[in-house]
Each structure stands twice: as C-alpha cells, then as structure tokens.
Amino acid sequence: MQVYAITFKKSDWVPNNPAFPVLLYRSVFLTEDGSEDFARLFTSHGWQGVWRNGVFDYQHYHTGAHEVLGVGKGQARLLIGGPTGETFSVKAGDCLLLPAGTGHMNLGASDNFEVVGAYPVGQHADIQTSAPSKGAMETIASLPAPETDPVNGPTGRPMMKAWCS
C-alpha cells in the first residue's frame, strides 16, 4: 500500500483544511468488492456512522467532521480540493482521508461505483455548498485529528505523521 499526502489551499469558495493534508491510500485491498472489508476496517479502528453510497456529483465539503472514503467497488474520477483542486482516478481498494473543509465531487464513475464512508467518534458530517462563515471556519480549524488512522489503527503511521506531528 502506498500513501500520499496532498495539501490544498483555499479554492474559490471551498476552504479546504488549513492544518491537515488529504491522505490517499492506494491499494488498501486488492479486490473488486472491498465494501465489507472497508466497513469492518473503519469500525475496528473506532470510526463511526459507516455508510455506503457514491460521491455527490457537485462540489461540497464538511465543517463538522473529517471523512474517510474507501472505494469498495468500481472506479471514479474525483475532484478533490475544490474547483481548482486536483482530479484523482480511484478504483476498488483505494481510500481517501479528507480533513474537514476539503472540497470533493464525483466527475464520473463506473455503474458499480460504491464508497464506504465513516467519521471519527464524536464528529458529524454536514454538507456545505457555499463559502464558509467565520464560525464555520473556526469549527473546521478546531476539529482535532482523529485518535486513530481509519486504515492502520491507533498507531497508523501515515495519518499520525501527516496530521499529528
């Protein structure tokens, strides 16, 4: 598994995160259907609110939670980091850890595309589609790093190195 840390500055109306980079985990699972594997993995590492679906086809971000997205099935092109962000091609087995404030949207996906999402304990996602208020920016900036890496657990080096050092 390879892990990449990508930092995004503000992009048009999307704030992105001032402190934490996006983490892209490539090939967490080598499978064509890893949805159940991701659900078990995230839950075992203390992440909550596990859901399965796609990624919205409009630019949005969350102020109240960091979000992990494990690609369980299919493939997609996702625009991460707001309107001027970066396009990533993801496939079954890949995973993204998006810090609060990070813009994301689906630019196109296979018919069987499915992601498994989850959030750190005590955090709850909202859906924002416009520029943040001062209060929303304060909420984004005040969210702590999760206690555990959603992929590697409490001693998960990629998240701990990128978010906690």
The 8 nearest C-alpha neighbors of each residue, nearest first, counted from 0:
[[1, 26, 25, 27, 2, 24, 28, 93],
 [0, 2, 25, 24, 3, 26, 23, 27],
 [3, 1, 24, 23, 25, 22, 0, 4],
 [2, 4, 23, 22, 5, 24, 1, 21],
 [5, 3, 22, 21, 20, 23, 6, 2],
 [4, 6, 21, 20, 3, 22, 7, 23],
 [7, 5, 20, 21, 4, 8, 19, 16],
 [6, 8, 80, 15, 5, 9, 20, 84],
 [7, 9, 10, 15, 6, 17, 14, 16],
 [8, 10, 14, 15, 13, 11, 7, 12],
 [11, 9, 13, 81, 83, 12, 82, 8],
 [10, 12, 13, 9, 82, 81, 83, 14],
 [13, 11, 130, 10, 14, 129, 9, 131],
 [12, 14, 10, 81, 11, 15, 102, 9],
 [13, 15, 9, 100, 12, 16, 10, 101],
 [16, 14, 101, 100, 9, 13, 102, 80],
 [15, 17, 100, 18, 19, 101, 99, 98],
 [16, 18, 19, 15, 140, 8, 14, 7],
 [19, 17, 16, 20, 140, 162, 98, 6],
 [18, 20, 162, 16, 98, 17, 21, 161],
 [21, 19, 6, 5, 4, 22, 98, 18],
 [20, 22, 97, 5, 4, 96, 6, 98],
 [23, 21, 4, 96, 3, 95, 20, 24],
 [22, 24, 95, 3, 2, 94, 25, 4],
 [25, 23, 2, 94, 93, 1, 95, 22],
 [24, 26, 93, 1, 0, 27, 2, 23],
 [27, 25, 92, 93, 28, 0, 29, 24],
 [28, 26, 92, 0, 93, 25, 24, 29],
 [29, 27, 92, 26, 30, 33, 93, 91],
 [30, 28, 92, 26, 27, 31, 91, 33],
 [29, 31, 32, 28, 33, 92, 91, 71],
 [30, 32, 91, 72, 33, 29, 73, 71],
 [33, 31, 72, 71, 30, 34, 91, 35],
 [32, 34, 71, 36, 35, 30, 37, 92],
 [35, 33, 71, 37, 36, 32, 115, 38],
 [34, 36, 38, 37, 33, 39, 71, 32],
 [35, 37, 33, 39, 34, 38, 40, 28],
 [38, 36, 40, 34, 39, 35, 41, 69],
 [37, 39, 35, 41, 36, 40, 42, 34],
 [40, 38, 42, 36, 37, 41, 43, 35],
 [41, 39, 37, 43, 42, 38, 36, 44],
 [40, 42, 149, 44, 46, 38, 43, 39],
 [41, 43, 46, 45, 39, 44, 40, 38],
 [44, 42, 40, 41, 45, 39, 46, 152],
 [45, 43, 152, 41, 42, 149, 46, 147],
 [46, 44, 42, 43, 47, 41, 120, 147],
 [45, 47, 119, 42, 41, 118, 44, 117],
 [48, 46, 118, 49, 117, 120, 119, 42],
 [47, 49, 117, 118, 50, 46, 116, 123],
 [48, 50, 117, 47, 116, 38, 115, 51],
 [49, 51, 116, 115, 48, 117, 52, 38],
 [52, 50, 115, 114, 116, 113, 53, 49],
 [51, 53, 113, 114, 115, 50, 54, 116],
 [54, 52, 113, 114, 55, 112, 51, 105],
 [53, 55, 105, 104, 56, 52, 114, 103],
 [56, 54, 57, 104, 105, 53, 58, 59],
 [55, 57, 105, 104, 106, 54, 58, 107],
 [58, 56, 104, 55, 59, 105, 103, 128],
 [57, 59, 104, 103, 102, 128, 81, 56],
 [60, 58, 128, 102, 127, 103, 57, 126],
 [61, 59, 102, 100, 127, 101, 126, 103],
 [60, 62, 125, 126, 100, 99, 124, 63],
 [63, 61, 139, 99, 100, 64, 135, 138],
 [64, 62, 124, 123, 61, 122, 125, 99],
 [65, 63, 122, 124, 123, 99, 62, 61],
 [64, 66, 98, 99, 97, 118, 119, 67],
 [67, 65, 118, 97, 117, 96, 64, 98],
 [66, 68, 96, 116, 117, 95, 97, 118],
 [69, 67, 116, 95, 94, 115, 114, 70],
 [70, 68, 94, 115, 114, 71, 37, 93],
 [71, 69, 114, 91, 93, 92, 72, 94],
 [70, 72, 34, 33, 91, 114, 32, 113],
 [73, 71, 91, 32, 113, 112, 70, 31],
 [74, 72, 112, 111, 91, 109, 90, 113],
 [73, 75, 90, 89, 109, 112, 108, 91],
 [76, 74, 108, 89, 107, 88, 77, 109],
 [75, 77, 88, 106, 87, 107, 105, 89],
 [78, 76, 105, 87, 86, 106, 104, 79],
 [77, 79, 86, 104, 103, 85, 105, 84],
 [78, 80, 103, 85, 84, 102, 81, 77],
 [79, 81, 84, 102, 101, 7, 103, 15],
 [80, 82, 102, 84, 10, 13, 83, 79],
 [81, 83, 84, 10, 11, 80, 58, 78],
 [84, 82, 81, 10, 85, 80, 11, 78],
 [85, 83, 80, 81, 79, 82, 78, 10],
 [84, 86, 79, 78, 80, 87, 83, 81],
 [87, 85, 78, 77, 79, 76, 88, 84],
 [88, 86, 77, 76, 89, 78, 85, 79],
 [87, 89, 76, 75, 77, 86, 90, 74],
 [90, 88, 75, 74, 93, 87, 76, 91],
 [89, 91, 74, 73, 93, 92, 70, 75],
 [90, 92, 72, 70, 71, 73, 93, 31],
 [91, 93, 28, 26, 27, 70, 29, 71],
 [94, 92, 25, 26, 70, 91, 24, 27],
 [93, 95, 69, 24, 68, 70, 23, 25],
 [96, 94, 23, 68, 67, 22, 97, 24],
 [95, 97, 67, 22, 21, 66, 68, 98],
 [98, 96, 21, 66, 65, 101, 67, 95],
 [97, 99, 65, 101, 19, 16, 21, 100],
 [100, 98, 65, 62, 64, 61, 101, 139],
 [99, 101, 15, 16, 60, 61, 62, 14],
 [102, 100, 15, 60, 80, 99, 98, 16],
 [101, 103, 81, 60, 80, 59, 79, 13],
 [102, 104, 79, 58, 78, 59, 80, 81],
 [103, 105, 58, 56, 57, 78, 55, 77],
 [104, 106, 56, 77, 54, 107, 55, 76],
 [107, 105, 76, 77, 56, 104, 78, 108],
 [108, 106, 76, 105, 75, 109, 77, 56],
 [109, 107, 75, 74, 112, 76, 110, 106],
 [108, 110, 112, 111, 74, 73, 75, 107],
 [111, 109, 112, 108, 73, 74, 113, 107],
 [110, 112, 73, 109, 72, 113, 74, 108],
 [113, 111, 73, 72, 109, 74, 110, 108],
 [114, 112, 72, 53, 52, 71, 70, 111],
 [115, 113, 70, 71, 69, 53, 52, 51],
 [114, 116, 51, 69, 68, 50, 34, 71],
 [115, 117, 68, 50, 67, 49, 114, 51],
 [116, 118, 49, 48, 67, 47, 46, 66],
 [119, 117, 66, 47, 46, 65, 48, 122],
 [118, 120, 46, 122, 145, 47, 121, 65],
 [121, 119, 122, 46, 47, 118, 45, 145],
 [120, 122, 119, 123, 118, 47, 64, 46],
 [123, 121, 64, 120, 119, 63, 118, 124],
 [124, 122, 64, 63, 125, 121, 118, 119],
 [125, 123, 64, 63, 61, 126, 122, 62],
 [124, 126, 61, 63, 127, 62, 123, 64],
 [125, 127, 61, 60, 59, 128, 124, 62],
 [126, 128, 60, 59, 129, 61, 125, 62],
 [129, 127, 59, 58, 126, 60, 130, 57],
 [130, 128, 127, 131, 12, 13, 59, 60],
 [129, 131, 12, 13, 132, 128, 14, 127],
 [132, 130, 135, 136, 129, 133, 14, 12],
 [131, 133, 135, 134, 136, 130, 137, 129],
 [132, 134, 136, 135, 137, 131, 138, 130],
 [133, 135, 137, 132, 136, 138, 131, 139],
 [136, 134, 138, 132, 137, 131, 133, 62],
 [137, 135, 139, 133, 138, 134, 140, 131],
 [136, 138, 134, 140, 135, 139, 141, 133],
 [139, 137, 135, 141, 136, 140, 134, 142],
 [140, 138, 136, 62, 137, 141, 142, 99],
 [141, 139, 137, 138, 142, 136, 17, 16],
 [140, 142, 138, 139, 137, 143, 136, 144],
 [143, 141, 139, 140, 138, 144, 64, 63],
 [144, 142, 141, 145, 140, 146, 139, 65],
 [143, 145, 162, 146, 142, 163, 19, 65],
 [146, 144, 147, 119, 143, 148, 120, 65],
 [147, 145, 153, 144, 148, 119, 45, 120],
 [148, 146, 153, 152, 145, 149, 44, 155],
 [147, 149, 152, 155, 151, 150, 158, 153],
 [150, 148, 41, 44, 152, 151, 147, 46],
 [149, 151, 148, 152, 40, 41, 155, 44],
 [152, 150, 155, 148, 149, 154, 153, 156],
 [151, 153, 148, 44, 147, 155, 154, 149],
 [154, 152, 147, 155, 148, 146, 151, 44],
 [153, 155, 152, 156, 151, 147, 159, 148],
 [156, 154, 151, 148, 152, 153, 157, 158],
 [155, 157, 159, 160, 158, 154, 151, 148],
 [158, 156, 160, 159, 155, 161, 2, 148],
 [159, 157, 161, 160, 162, 148, 156, 155],
 [158, 160, 163, 156, 162, 161, 157, 155],
 [159, 161, 157, 158, 164, 156, 163, 162],
 [162, 160, 158, 159, 163, 157, 164, 20],
 [163, 161, 159, 158, 19, 160, 164, 144],
 [164, 162, 159, 160, 161, 144, 158, 19],
 [163, 160, 162, 161, 159, 158, 19, 156]]
